[in-house]
Amino acid sequence: MRLDGVLFFPVTPFGADGALAEPVLARHVAQGVAAGAGGVFTACGTGEFSALDLEDYTRVVATSVAATAGRVPVFSGAGGPLPTARTIARAAAEQGADGLLLMPPYLVSGPPTGLVRYVREVAEAAGLPVVIYQRGTARFTPAAVAELAQVPNVIGFKDGLGDFDLLQRIILTVRRATDKEFTFFNGLPTAELTVPAYRGLGVSLYSSAVFAFAPEIALAFYKAVTGGDEVLVRRLLTDFYLPLVDLRDLVPGYAVSLVKAGVRLRGLDVGGVRAPLVDPTPEHEARLKQIIATGLEITGT
């Protein structure tokens, strides 16, 4: 169950009629695993978790598990209202998922004690390894994470806030509270841009949205970071990731929409995004195409 390498967050393909396109998803996941993903996180943020009903979700998890064929762990998203999160967690377990990425409850902001209870109840319902996702309405205190780290099947913490002071205190408090293996990873959008900063805290694992549409670039960056090639790291950050983030920040939701557009540009028709997200404009898609071409040129792929 150990997570390592570049973590792959596949998109959820839809057909021309807006329905789930399972054969395309199977191909997308299989290609990502073959390219060298260290784990598959399906039906999560990049996979439009919030736009899937229970039937869609169940089929996405089942298809991803089958396409992965046991080669790497498959985690699926969970979250939302507590009853929904528990139902989804059970469905993921029934479809063979190896674990859950537990995303924030919708809209409401609870105190740390409420968040602890939320995580505990979903973890109990699933019986699967759970990674907590700190983002949006789910902001944890160091003491809360240390308490949850004592729960046998809560195995990790994904940070999507980028508050390094808070994260450092969480890491130190958890390490002091337990000696069990507990994984921290960088879950900011376009995480590569902040990889050097997170590595300074000892957090080397990260999610890669870029891997979904340009695994060559994502893997080249990972190898440069882990191999100490600071020149290539800086060049990719400056000429590929920074322009991508600048484009991403132009429109809310582009952190997902651009990834899906990138998959289409690379030859796999995964359809568009569901509302309230919007697909990139033709101008923005053209800019994305040029950014990808630059990244491929830099990496020689």
C-alpha positions as CSV (number, residue, x, y, z in Angstrom):
1,M,0.0,0.0,0.0
2,R,3.0,2.3,0.0
3,L,2.6,5.3,-2.2
4,D,5.7,6.5,-4.1
5,G,6.7,8.2,-7.3
6,V,4.4,10.5,-9.3
7,L,0.7,10.2,-8.2
8,F,-1.8,10.1,-11.2
9,F,-5.1,11.8,-10.9
10,P,-7.1,10.8,-14.0
11,V,-9.9,12.9,-15.5
12,T,-13.4,11.4,-15.8
13,P,-14.2,11.1,-19.5
14,F,-17.7,12.0,-20.8
15,G,-19.2,11.2,-24.2
16,A,-21.0,13.6,-26.6
17,D,-24.2,12.9,-24.7
18,G,-22.6,13.8,-21.4
19,A,-22.6,10.3,-20.0
20,L,-19.7,8.5,-18.5
21,A,-17.4,7.0,-21.2
22,E,-16.0,3.9,-19.4
23,P,-13.9,2.5,-22.3
24,V,-12.1,5.9,-22.6
25,L,-11.5,6.0,-18.8
26,A,-10.1,2.5,-18.9
27,R,-7.7,3.5,-21.7
28,H,-6.7,6.7,-19.8
29,V,-6.0,4.9,-16.6
30,A,-4.1,2.0,-18.3
31,Q,-1.9,4.5,-20.2
32,G,-1.1,6.4,-17.0
33,V,-0.1,3.2,-15.2
34,A,2.0,2.0,-18.1
35,A,3.7,5.4,-18.2
36,G,5.0,5.0,-14.7
37,A,2.4,6.3,-12.2
38,G,3.1,5.5,-8.6
39,G,-0.6,5.4,-7.7
40,V,-4.0,6.1,-9.2
41,F,-6.3,8.6,-7.5
42,T,-9.6,8.3,-9.3
43,A,-12.9,10.2,-9.0
44,C,-11.0,12.9,-7.0
45,G,-10.9,16.6,-7.7
46,T,-9.3,16.3,-11.1
47,G,-11.8,13.5,-11.8
48,E,-14.8,15.9,-11.1
49,F,-15.8,14.0,-7.9
50,S,-18.4,16.7,-7.1
51,A,-20.1,16.3,-10.5
52,L,-20.6,12.5,-10.2
53,D,-23.7,10.7,-8.8
54,L,-23.4,7.4,-7.0
55,E,-23.8,5.3,-10.1
56,D,-21.2,7.3,-12.0
57,Y,-18.8,7.1,-9.1
58,T,-19.2,3.4,-8.7
59,R,-18.5,2.8,-12.4
60,V,-15.5,5.1,-12.3
61,V,-14.0,3.2,-9.4
62,A,-14.7,-0.2,-10.8
63,T,-13.3,0.8,-14.2
64,S,-10.1,2.3,-12.7
65,V,-9.5,-0.8,-10.5
66,A,-9.9,-3.1,-13.5
67,A,-7.6,-1.0,-15.7
68,T,-4.9,-0.8,-13.1
69,A,-5.0,-4.5,-12.6
70,G,-3.2,-4.4,-9.2
71,R,-0.1,-2.8,-10.6
72,V,-0.3,0.2,-8.3
73,P,-2.7,1.2,-5.5
74,V,-6.0,2.8,-6.4
75,F,-7.4,5.5,-4.1
76,S,-10.8,7.1,-4.8
77,G,-12.3,10.3,-3.6
78,A,-14.9,10.6,-0.9
79,G,-16.4,13.6,0.8
80,G,-19.5,15.9,1.0
81,P,-22.3,15.4,3.5
82,L,-21.5,12.8,6.1
83,P,-24.2,10.2,5.0
84,T,-23.1,10.6,1.4
85,A,-19.4,10.3,2.3
86,R,-20.1,7.1,4.2
87,T,-22.2,5.6,1.3
88,I,-19.4,6.5,-1.2
89,A,-16.8,5.0,1.1
90,R,-18.7,1.7,1.2
91,A,-19.1,1.7,-2.6
92,A,-15.4,2.3,-3.1
93,A,-14.6,-0.7,-0.9
94,E,-17.1,-2.9,-2.7
95,Q,-15.5,-2.0,-6.1
96,G,-12.0,-2.9,-4.9
97,A,-10.4,0.4,-4.2
98,D,-7.3,0.2,-2.1
99,G,-8.0,3.4,-0.2
100,L,-9.8,6.8,0.0
101,L,-8.8,10.4,-0.4
102,L,-11.2,12.1,2.0
103,M,-12.1,15.5,0.8
104,P,-13.7,18.4,2.7
105,P,-17.4,18.5,3.7
106,Y,-19.4,20.9,1.5
107,L,-19.9,24.5,2.5
108,V,-20.0,24.0,6.3
109,S,-16.9,24.7,8.4
110,G,-16.7,22.7,11.6
111,P,-14.3,23.0,14.6
112,P,-11.4,20.5,14.9
113,T,-13.5,18.2,17.0
114,G,-16.2,18.0,14.3
115,L,-13.6,17.4,11.6
116,V,-12.1,14.6,13.7
117,R,-15.5,13.0,14.1
118,Y,-16.2,13.3,10.4
119,V,-13.0,11.6,9.4
120,R,-13.5,8.9,12.0
121,E,-17.0,8.1,10.9
122,V,-16.1,7.9,7.2
123,A,-13.0,5.8,8.0
124,E,-15.1,3.4,10.0
125,A,-17.7,3.1,7.2
126,A,-15.1,2.3,4.6
127,G,-12.7,0.0,6.4
128,L,-10.2,1.2,3.9
129,P,-6.9,3.2,4.3
130,V,-7.8,6.9,4.4
131,V,-5.7,9.9,3.4
132,I,-7.1,13.2,4.8
133,Y,-7.3,16.1,2.4
134,Q,-6.7,19.5,4.1
135,R,-8.3,22.1,1.9
136,G,-11.2,24.6,1.8
137,T,-13.5,23.9,4.7
138,A,-11.3,21.2,6.2
139,R,-8.5,23.0,8.1
140,F,-7.0,20.8,10.8
141,T,-5.1,21.7,13.9
142,P,-1.9,19.8,14.7
143,A,-3.6,18.1,17.7
144,A,-6.5,17.0,15.5
145,V,-4.2,15.4,12.9
146,A,-2.2,13.7,15.7
147,E,-5.4,12.3,17.1
148,L,-6.5,11.0,13.7
149,A,-3.1,9.5,13.1
150,Q,-3.9,7.1,15.9
151,V,-6.9,5.7,13.9
152,P,-5.5,2.5,12.4
153,N,-6.7,3.0,8.9
154,V,-6.0,6.8,8.7
155,I,-2.6,6.6,6.9
156,G,-1.8,10.0,5.5
157,F,-2.4,13.7,5.1
158,K,-2.6,15.7,1.9
159,D,-2.1,19.4,2.2
160,G,-3.9,21.7,-0.1
161,L,-3.6,24.9,1.8
162,G,0.1,25.7,1.5
163,D,0.3,27.1,5.0
164,F,3.8,26.0,5.7
165,D,3.9,27.2,9.3
166,L,0.8,25.1,10.1
167,L,2.0,22.1,8.1
168,Q,5.4,22.1,9.9
169,R,3.6,22.1,13.2
170,I,1.3,19.3,12.1
171,I,4.2,17.2,10.9
172,L,6.2,17.6,14.2
173,T,3.1,17.0,16.3
174,V,2.2,13.8,14.5
175,R,5.8,12.5,14.5
176,R,5.9,13.1,18.3
177,A,2.5,11.4,18.9
178,T,3.0,8.2,16.9
179,D,5.8,6.1,15.4
180,K,3.5,4.5,12.8
181,E,4.2,5.1,9.2
182,F,2.1,8.2,8.3
183,T,2.5,9.8,4.9
184,F,2.4,13.6,4.1
185,F,2.1,14.9,0.6
186,N,1.7,18.1,-1.3
187,G,-1.8,18.5,-2.7
188,L,-1.7,22.1,-4.0
189,P,-3.0,22.6,-7.6
190,T,-0.2,22.2,-10.1
191,A,1.8,20.9,-7.1
192,E,5.2,20.8,-9.0
193,L,5.4,24.6,-8.6
194,T,5.8,24.2,-4.8
195,V,7.7,20.9,-4.7
196,P,11.0,22.6,-3.7
197,A,9.3,24.3,-0.8
198,Y,7.5,21.2,0.5
199,R,10.7,19.1,0.2
200,G,12.2,21.7,2.5
201,L,9.8,20.4,5.2
202,G,10.6,16.8,4.3
203,V,7.4,16.3,2.2
204,S,8.6,14.7,-1.0
205,L,5.3,13.0,-2.2
206,Y,3.0,15.1,-4.4
207,S,0.0,14.8,-6.7
208,S,0.6,15.6,-10.4
209,A,-2.3,16.9,-12.5
210,V,0.2,17.3,-15.4
211,F,0.8,13.6,-15.4
212,A,-2.7,13.1,-16.7
213,F,-1.9,14.9,-20.0
214,A,1.9,15.0,-20.2
215,P,3.4,12.1,-18.2
216,E,6.7,12.6,-20.1
217,I,7.0,16.1,-18.6
218,A,5.8,15.1,-15.1
219,L,8.3,12.2,-14.9
220,A,11.1,14.3,-16.3
221,F,10.5,16.9,-13.5
222,Y,10.3,14.1,-10.9
223,K,13.5,12.6,-12.0
224,A,15.2,16.0,-12.1
225,V,14.0,16.8,-8.5
226,T,15.0,13.5,-7.0
227,G,18.2,13.3,-9.0
228,G,19.4,16.8,-8.0
229,D,19.3,18.3,-11.5
230,E,18.6,21.8,-10.4
231,V,19.1,23.3,-13.9
232,L,16.3,21.2,-15.4
233,V,14.1,21.8,-12.4
234,R,14.4,25.5,-12.7
235,R,13.9,25.5,-16.4
236,L,10.7,23.4,-16.2
237,L,9.4,25.5,-13.4
238,T,10.1,28.8,-15.2
239,D,9.1,27.9,-18.8
240,F,6.5,25.2,-18.3
241,Y,4.9,25.2,-14.9
242,L,4.8,28.9,-14.3
243,P,3.0,29.7,-17.6
244,L,0.6,26.8,-16.9
245,V,-0.2,28.2,-13.5
246,D,-0.7,31.7,-14.9
247,L,-3.2,30.3,-17.4
248,R,-4.9,28.2,-14.7
249,D,-5.5,31.2,-12.6
250,L,-7.3,33.2,-15.2
251,V,-10.6,31.3,-14.7
252,P,-12.0,29.5,-11.7
253,G,-12.1,25.8,-12.2
254,Y,-9.3,25.8,-14.8
255,A,-7.3,23.6,-12.5
256,V,-9.6,20.8,-13.8
257,S,-10.7,22.1,-17.2
258,L,-7.1,22.7,-18.5
259,V,-6.1,19.1,-17.5
260,K,-9.0,17.7,-19.4
261,A,-8.3,19.9,-22.4
262,G,-4.6,18.8,-22.2
263,V,-5.7,15.1,-22.4
264,R,-7.8,15.9,-25.5
265,L,-4.9,17.8,-27.1
266,R,-2.7,14.7,-26.5
267,G,-5.1,12.6,-28.6
268,L,-7.6,11.1,-26.2
269,D,-11.2,12.4,-26.5
270,V,-12.4,12.6,-22.9
271,G,-15.1,15.2,-23.6
272,G,-15.7,18.4,-21.7
273,V,-16.3,19.2,-18.1
274,R,-19.7,19.2,-16.3
275,A,-21.2,22.4,-14.9
276,P,-20.4,24.5,-13.0
277,L,-16.9,24.1,-14.5
278,V,-16.4,25.5,-18.0
279,D,-14.1,24.3,-20.8
280,P,-11.2,26.6,-21.9
281,T,-11.8,29.1,-24.6
282,P,-10.2,28.5,-28.0
283,E,-7.6,31.2,-27.2
284,H,-6.7,29.6,-23.8
285,E,-6.6,26.1,-25.3
286,A,-4.2,27.4,-28.0
287,R,-2.0,28.8,-25.2
288,L,-2.1,25.4,-23.4
289,K,-1.1,23.7,-26.6
290,Q,2.0,25.9,-26.8
291,I,2.9,25.4,-23.2
292,I,2.7,21.6,-23.6
293,A,4.9,21.9,-26.7
294,T,7.5,23.9,-24.7
295,G,7.5,21.3,-22.0
296,L,8.0,18.5,-24.4
297,E,10.8,20.4,-26.1
298,I,12.6,21.1,-22.8
299,T,12.4,17.4,-21.8
300,G,13.3,16.2,-25.3
301,T,10.2,14.0,-25.5
